[in-house]
Amino acid sequence: MTRELVDRTGTPVTIALERAEPVSAYTVSVAGERVGRADFLEGPESHERVFFHTEVDPRFGGRGLAGLLLREALADSAREGLTVVPVCPLFARHLATHGDDYLAEGGSFRRPARADMTLVRRAVQGSE
């Protein structure tokens, strides 16, 4: 999945899905430079995606890039029929506020459980 969008300043940006083991990510690039990412793991159930970390380079703050990442990651997860598990505070806040809209658009999410936190901790420790 790769999408061409524009940020709040009208600058073209690219959102792409980068698959890796154990951590995959949706990334955002400006002029070919990767400037942010939303990291996720495949959940304990094969139909889940656990989002646990989102960051954007501070030099690009205020341009709405984290929001673009989040919305594209959620839309792509819904298209794939995956349940989102929002461990990342950004994803959790968004779904707490807009969860009903996401469900109405065909998305699915559930609250994180202790097992999800353990999965994230193990994956992050194993990739260091």
Disulfide bonds with the S-S distance in Angstrom:
none
